[in-house]
Amino acid sequence: MTPWTNLLITTVRLLDLHDSNHEQRSPHVRVAQQPRPGLKNGYWLDLACLLLDYLLEEDFLTNGGFISHSCCLGFVREYYPNCSSDDLQFVVNTLATPSELIYINRQPGQSHEQQAPIASTKRTSLIEKQAQTGHVRLTSSGRQAVNLAGQVEDVLYSEYDAAKALTAITRGDYGRVPDICNSILLAIRGLTQEIRQIRENPTRESKLLAFQENQRHYHNALNSIQRTILDCRTQLLRPEQQHSFEQWQQQNHQEWDLLMLTQSLNRVVNAIENLSRRLTELLTDIADGRIRSMGVIDFSQLAQDIALKPPVQALTDTVAERCMPFYIETMFPSPNDFTSNLLDQRSERSEEALVFDSTDNEHYQDTALHTFLQHRSESICQHLQQQPLTLSEALDKGWHQIEGEDFLPQLLNMYVDPEQLQADLVVALDPNHSLEITLPDGRVLKGDNPILMLRQPHAQDDQ
């Protein structure tokens, strides 16, 4: 029943909003817990989910045929031997009765000034029932609901999604690559979230045992995904793929560039490396027995315990001397007086706070490189058509700065990976001159003076 629970918890609050009679522009914004009448034992929901799972299995066997009520009742009685025919009939009638869903029919590309029309649908019944015989089968909405509930977002299964990205690049379907990378990122960040919850609350023994048992499978899956994503990046560097991407871009009228696809792949690679380190650290802490609680302290429960059983007077006097304000006549609480008195304790082997995501810095680096190429690539390529470009000449032209901001690392990157500009560029060293430049901010560049130039064709090629 866990897959169905995952589906329901993502939609139940949306249904609460749909059914709300809250008036527009009302100043009352507090929301109370939604009261739900019922037996409070999950019986009817469990019967419905069992019935839907059974109908999906029979749908494959009968090629979409109707299933008799007696067959459904026999399957349900394997879990509930005392289930009556009327109970199952009530569930069938409920799932077969449509409910109207009202929504705003907003079209893609529609501006916020245009009023979107209100639409509704009644295709919400999950079961189709024959009026004469009472036989049932899944509707298209019911089949979609069961499939959505069974979707698995786990790193162990994401290696197949990585293969989809490689297939999309090979076939020239570049528009699918970012979406596939995002689905892989969701699975990776979901596992990262579980690791963080375990380190904050290590009392989840079932989660700890699951990680210990599946650690080899997790590492194998991460390695497989990483190899596939690296193969995707290698494919994008090939001249034939770049030419194919340009043709796709012209045919689909997309303002894309290869850098956007590379950024999506790089985010997956960085997330995998980050998750692999966190997983290794967690398993090491579990093996060494050094994992401990880092969760939030329940001060309300602590206050209740102190009220029921006050500490000894000596402890109270010690806390008052170390924490209370000094040299004032009126005693009142102040947050500043307790600063740095409460510390979160971590594992003794760790020296820094937990950091599970560094996407901000990666996003900045990708944005800086994209900005540099956007402003300087055309000027550099035009210069290379006439003569080679040394690093000292590029610095003299001021190409390491854009609108007062420093882009020296991005300029140096052009001499390390020249294929980001053109595919036919090579880098050489100036044997007659070395580099020794002092920048206005005090930085000194010393060493060889690299030269960026076009690749010269061989004599055999000319012939």
N, C-alpha and C positions, 0 to 999 in steps of 0.2 A: 504493500500500500504506500510505500515511501514515494514512488514516482507520482502517484496521484496527489499526495500531500504537497509535493513541490509545485505542481501545477496550480493547486487551489490557493496556496498561500500567496502566489504572485498575482492573483486576480480578485480575491475576495474584497480587498479594500476598494478596488475600482468599482465593484458592484455596489458597495456601500455608497459611494459617491453618485452612482447612477440612480439609486433609489432614494437619495436624500431629497427632502423637500425644503432645503435651506434656501431662503430667498436671496436674490442677487443684491449686492451692495449692503448686505446686512452687517452691522458692526459686531455682531456676536460671532466670534471666530473660534471659540473654544469647542473642542470635539470630545465627547464622552465615548466610552467604549460602546460599540454597537451591540445592543441587546438582541440576542437570538433565541427565540423560543425553540423548544424541542426536548427530546429525551436526554440530551447531554451524554449520550453513550456512544455516538458514532455508528449506531446500528444501520440506519437507512443509508448513510453515505457509503458504508462498507459493502452493503448489498449492491448498490448501484455500481461501484467500481469493480466488484467481482463480476457482475453481469456484463459490463462493457469489455473487460479483458477477455471473458469467455466468447463473446460475440466476435471479437476481432480474430481470435484463433479459428473459430468456425468459418469466418468470412474467407480466410485463406483456403480452407479445405473445401468449401462448397461453392467457391467462386462467386461470392456475394448472394448466396441463396438465403431464404428465410429459415429460421430455427424454431422448432416447436417449443411451446411453453413447458412441456414436461421435461425436455432435455435441459432447459435452463434451470428448472427447479432441481433436477438431479445434480447438476453441477454445484449449485449454491448449497445444497444440503450436505455436501462434503465438508463445508466449513461451518454451517449452522444446521445441525440435524433436525432441530425443532422448527425450522422455518416453514411457515404455512404457505399454501398457494396464494392466499389473499395478500400476504406481505409482499411476495414477489410481484403480484399483479399490480399492487399499488405503486411499486417502484417503476414498473414498466410504463404504466399510465402517466406517471410524472415525467419520465424521460421522453416519452413520445408526445407530450403536450408542449407546443412551442410557447415561448415567452417573447414579448416584443422588446427589442433593443433599440433605443433611440440614440442617435449620434449626429455629430456635425460632419457633413460630407465635404471635407476640405480637399480640393484638388491639388496635385503637385504643381508648384510654380505659382500658385495663387497668392497675390499680395494681401497684406493685412488690411488694406482699405476695402477690399471686396468682401461682401457679406457671404459667408458660406451657407448653403442651404441645409436645413435640418432633414435628415433622412432616418429611416427605420427599417428593420428587418425582423422577420419572424423565423428565419432559418436557424433556430436555436434548439430544435428537438434533436436529441442524440440517437433516438431509436425510431425506426419506422415499423408500425404495427398494422397487420392485416385485420380489418374489421370483422371478417367472417370467421377466420380460423384462430386468430389471436397469435399467429406466428410473428416473430420479430427479426429484425436485422439492423445493422448500423446504418445511419444516414451518413452523408459526406461530412457533416459537422461532427458526428460521433466518431467517425474514423479519424478525423483530424485531431480530435481531443485525445484519443488514445495514443496516437503517434506523438503528440506534443508531450504527453505525460511520460512517455518512455524515452524521451531524448536524454542522452547521457552527456553531461559536460564534465569530462574527466580527462586528465592528461594522458591516461593510459590508452585512450581512444583517439586522441588528437593527432597521432602520427598519420592517420589516414587523411585528416584534413590538410596536413602539410603536403601529402602527395597530390591532393587536389590542386594546391597552388602551383606545383610544378607542372601538372597537366594543363592548367589554364595558361601558363606562360608558353608551353610548347605548342598549344593550339592557337595562340594569339588572342585568347580571351582575357585581355589584361584588366578589364573592368571588374572581374571577379576576385582578383588577387587581394585588394584591401579588405573586402568582406571576409574572405577566408582567413586572413591574418588576424582580423578582429575576433573571430570565433575561437582561434587558438589562444589569443591573449586572454579571453574570458575564462577559458579552462585553466590556464596557468595562474591567473590571478585568483581564481577560486581556490586552487590548492594552496597558494600563498596565504590566503585568508585563513584556511584551516590550520596551517602551521602557526600562524600568529595566535589564533585562538587556543591552540594547544599549549603554547608557551605562556600565555596569559592565564590559562586554567588547565594545569596538567592533571586535574582529577579525572579527565575524560580517558579512562583506561582503554575503552574500546577503540578510540582513535589512535592511541599510542600503539596498541597491538596491531592495528591495521597498517600503520606505517612501517612497523618492524617487519611484518610479513611480506609487504609489497615493495620494500625498498629497492630490490633488484629490478622489479618490473618498472618502477618509476624512473630509475636511472637509464634503463634500456630505452624507454619511451622518449625521454628527454634527448638522449643521444641520437635517436632516429630522427626526431623532429629537427634537431639542430643540423644534422647532415643534409636533410632534404632542403631546409631553408638556405643553407650555404650553396647547395646546387642551384637553387632558384637565383641567387645573386650572381652566380657564375654565368648562368644562361643570359641574364640581362646585360652582361658585359660583352657578349659576342656581337660582332658587327651585323650578322644576319638578323638577330633578334632586335637590334636597334632599328634596322631598316623596316622590319615587320611592325614594330611599335609605331613608327612614323606613319606607315600606311594605315594602321588601325586608327590612329589619332585623326587623320584626315577624313576617313570614312565615317567616323562617329562624331566628328566635330567636338572633340573633347579637348579642353585646355589643360591637358595633363603633360607631365614630363616623366622621364624615367626616375628622377629623384624621388617622386612621390611613391612609386612602387618600392624603391630601395629603402625609403624610410619605414614603410610598413614591415618589410622583411627585417630591417635592423632592430625594430622594436621587439619583434618576436625573439630574435637571437639574444638581445640584452636581457629580456625577461626570463629566458631559459637559463642563462648563466646566473642570474640573480637567484632564481628559484633553486637551482642545483646547489648553490652555496648554502642557502637557508636549510634545505633538506639535509645536507650533510652535517651541518651544525646541530640540527635537532636530533638526528640519529646518534651523533656523538654524545650529546648531553644525556640522551636516554640510556645509552650503554654505560656511561660513567656514573649515572645516578645523580647528576648535578642539576637537573631541571627542577625549578621551583616556581611557586606562584608569583605572578606579576599582576594579578587582577586588581580591580578597584576595591578598596576597603569599604565595607558596608558600615558607615559611621552611625546610621540610625540604629542598627542592631547592636553596635558597640555601646551607644548611649543607653539603650534599653537594658543591656546586661549590667552596666554600671549602676543604673537606677535600682535594679532588683538586688544586686549584690555589690555595694560600694567597696572600693579598694581600701586598703589600710591607710591610716592617716599619714604615715611616713611617706608613702608613695604619692599621695595627693600633694603634700608639701613640696616634694622634690619636683614634681611636674610644674607646680605653680612658680617655683623659683626660677626654673629654666625657661618657661614659656610665657609667663604673664608680663604685661607692660610694667615699667618701673617709674617711680617718682610722679605718680598721678594720684589724685584723691578719688576720682570716680573710675570704677572698673567697668570697662565695656570691651566687647570683642572687636578686634581689628584684623583684617587679613594680613596686613604687613607685619604684625607681630609674630606670625607663625611661619613666615617665609623661611625656607630651607631647614625647617625643623622636622618635616616629614619627607622621607626619602624612599623611592621605590628600589627594592633590592632585586638584583638580577643574579644570574649564574656567576660564580666566582671566576670563571675562566674568560668571561666577556668583559671588554673594556669600553664599549660604546653602546649607545642606544640602538634598539632594533630599527632597521631601515629596510623596508620591503620593496620599495619602488623608488627608482631614480629617473623617472621619465621626464621630470622637469628639465634636468640638465641635458638629457639626450635631446629633448625637443629644442632646447636652445641651440645646441651644437648643429643640429640639422637645419634649423632656421638660419643660423649665421652662414653656413655653407651655401644654402640656397640663395641668400641675399647677395653673397659675394659673386656667385656665378651669374646672377641676374644682372648685376651692375658692371662686372669686369670681363666676363667671358668674351663678349663681342670685341672689346678693345684689344684684348690679348690675342685673339685669333687673327684680327686684322694685322697686328704687328708681326705675327709669325708668318703671314703670307709674304711679307717683304724681307724680313731678316730674323735671325734667332733672337731670343730674349734672355738675357742674363738676369739673375736675381738682383744684382746691384742696379741695373737699369730699371727694373720694375719698382724698386724702392725709390729711385730718383724721380720716377714719374708719379709717385704718391699713390700707387695702386694698392698699398696695404691699408689705406684708410678710405672710408666711405662716410661722407657727411659728418666728419669728426670722430667717428667710431673706429676702433682698432680692429682690423681684419688680417693681421700678420699671420696668425696660424692658418687661416684659410689660403693665403697666398703661398705659404710654404707647402701646403698640401698639394698645390698644383704641380710642384716639382717632385713630389713623392708619388702621386697618382695622376699622371697627365691625361689618362683616358677620360677623366671627368670633363675635359675640355673637348678633345678630339681623339679619335681612335688611332690616328697616324702620327702621334707625337712621341718623341724620345727625349731623354735627359742625358746631357753630357757634362763634363767638368772643364772649366777654362784652365788650360795648363800655364798660361802666362800671367794671370791675375788671380789673386786670392781675395777673399771677402773680409773686410774689416770696416764696418760701418757703425757709427754711434747714432742712434735714433734720438729725436728731440726729448723723449721721456727718460733718457738715460740708459736704455737697453743697448747692448753691444752685440753685434753679429760678427763672428770671426770664424774663418775656416775656408773651405773650398767654395768657389763661385759657380753654382750650377747654371747650366744653359738649357733652355727649353727650345726645341727646334722641330721642324717637320722631318719625318722619316724620308731619307733619300732613297729613290728606287735604285735597284742594282742594274748593272749593265745588261745582264741577261734579260731583265724585264723590258728594257728599252728595245732590245732586239726582237 
